[in-house]
Amino acid sequence: MRTKLNCIVIDDDPEVSGYVCDFIQETSFLHLVSAHSSPAEAIDVLGHSAIDLIILDINLPGIDGMSFAKTLFDQYGKDMPRIIFISGSGDHASEGYKVDAIDYLLKPFTYEDFFRAAFKAKNHIVQTVQKSDEEDFVFLKVEHELIRVPFNEILYGESQKDYIKVFTRDGKMITALSTMKAMEALLPQDRFMRIHRSFIVALNKIESIQHFTVKIGKTVIPVTDQYRQQFRSHFKTWL
């Protein structure tokens, strides 16, 4: 695991955003990636960077912080970045559990308050990664050996008769002896979805969706009629 957690700040108040950024830079185990005044501005960063922690204001114009967090939770589930909410009132504090928020900071808060929440986030993320390293993987049969492949490394799988080509985020292709049905049973349903007779994809690796096609890297995969209802249901927030 990286020695520092990658963080972004989303707050439309420049003064608050400024001192939160200063707090992050003062904290040895945090790394500030960027700061944004709205969730819309942060979407591109979330799609292309490995963000561990979001410091998120609830009271934002347009889409508020809680709604944005729920959108991320619906799409990514437990794979979403951890969230520390900040707000000028405690009205929404009880809703944080719905998106597995780490903490809720009430303005004005001190560096001590921030550090306590950030340290809690660090411990939670480290424990989650350790558990993922121990349990979140599949063994693929390649010729005469079994190869261990972590779930979070898999982009998508393509079926070719009795074999599956598994493409990973480091650019590798693993040809494993397996049927698509068997592979589908091995992968967690909340993280992977079959969208075509020959393709199963990692949901959190989808970069864009257009006209019932998904794009992962340079690969465009169609969502065929048989799988469209399930696909539409999962992405109903956007489609």
FENMOLIN-V559818 format. One record per residue. N is the residue number from 1. RES is the residue in one letter. NEAR is the number of other ideal C-beta (glycine too) atoms within 10 Angstrom. Layout:
BEGIN
[[N	RES	NEAR] [N	RES	NEAR]]
END
This chain:
BEGIN
[[1	M	12] [2	R	11] [3	T	7] [4	K	15] [5	L	23] [6	N	17] [7	C	27] [8	I	23] [9	V	25] [10	I	26] [11	D	25] [12	D	16] [13	D	16] [14	P	10] [15	E	8] [16	V	18] [17	S	19] [18	G	13] [19	Y	16] [20	V	24] [21	C	18] [22	D	13] [23	F	22] [24	I	22] [25	Q	12] [26	E	11] [27	T	19] [28	S	8] [29	F	14] [30	L	23] [31	H	16] [32	L	18] [33	V	19] [34	S	16] [35	A	19] [36	H	21] [37	S	17] [38	S	17] [39	P	22] [40	A	13] [41	E	14] [42	A	21] [43	I	12] [44	D	11] [45	V	16] [46	L	18] [47	G	11] [48	H	9] [49	S	13] [50	A	10] [51	I	19] [52	D	22] [53	L	25] [54	I	27] [55	I	28] [56	L	27] [57	D	25] [58	I	22] [59	N	17] [60	L	21] [61	P	8] [62	G	10] [63	I	13] [64	D	17] [65	G	25] [66	M	22] [67	S	14] [68	F	24] [69	A	25] [70	K	16] [71	T	16] [72	L	19] [73	F	17] [74	D	15] [75	Q	16] [76	Y	15] [77	G	14] [78	K	12] [79	D	19] [80	M	19] [81	P	21] [82	R	21] [83	I	24] [84	I	22] [85	F	24] [86	I	26] [87	S	19] [88	G	13] [89	S	10] [90	G	9] [91	D	11] [92	H	16] [93	A	16] [94	S	9] [95	E	15] [96	G	18] [97	Y	8] [98	K	11] [99	V	20] [100	D	14] [101	A	22] [102	I	20] [103	D	20] [104	Y	18] [105	L	20] [106	L	13] [107	K	13] [108	P	9] [109	F	16] [110	T	10] [111	Y	13] [112	E	8] [113	D	15] [114	F	23] [115	F	14] [116	R	14] [117	A	22] [118	A	24] [119	F	15] [120	K	14] [121	A	25] [122	K	19] [123	N	11] [124	H	15] [125	I	19] [126	V	13] [127	Q	10] [128	T	16] [129	V	15] [130	Q	11] [131	K	10] [132	S	16] [133	D	12] [134	E	8] [135	E	9] [136	D	16] [137	F	16] [138	V	19] [139	F	12] [140	L	21] [141	K	13] [142	V	16] [143	E	8] [144	H	5] [145	E	8] [146	L	11] [147	I	14] [148	R	9] [149	V	18] [150	P	14] [151	F	18] [152	N	17] [153	E	19] [154	I	24] [155	L	19] [156	Y	22] [157	G	24] [158	E	19] [159	S	20] [160	Q	10] [161	K	7] [162	D	10] [163	Y	16] [164	I	23] [165	K	14] [166	V	24] [167	F	21] [168	T	16] [169	R	14] [170	D	7] [171	G	8] [172	K	11] [173	M	10] [174	I	16] [175	T	14] [176	A	20] [177	L	12] [178	S	21] [179	T	13] [180	M	21] [181	K	9] [182	A	12] [183	M	20] [184	E	17] [185	A	10] [186	L	12] [187	L	17] [188	P	11] [189	Q	10] [190	D	12] [191	R	19] [192	F	21] [193	M	21] [194	R	23] [195	I	25] [196	H	18] [197	R	10] [198	S	15] [199	F	21] [200	I	22] [201	V	25] [202	A	22] [203	L	19] [204	N	15] [205	K	19] [206	I	19] [207	E	12] [208	S	10] [209	I	14] [210	Q	8] [211	H	6] [212	F	15] [213	T	12] [214	V	24] [215	K	13] [216	I	18] [217	G	12] [218	K	6] [219	T	14] [220	V	11] [221	I	18] [222	P	14] [223	V	22] [224	T	15] [225	D	8] [226	Q	11] [227	Y	18] [228	R	14] [229	Q	9] [230	Q	13] [231	F	20] [232	R	13] [233	S	9] [234	H	16] [235	F	17] [236	K	9] [237	T	10] [238	W	10] [239	L	11]]
END
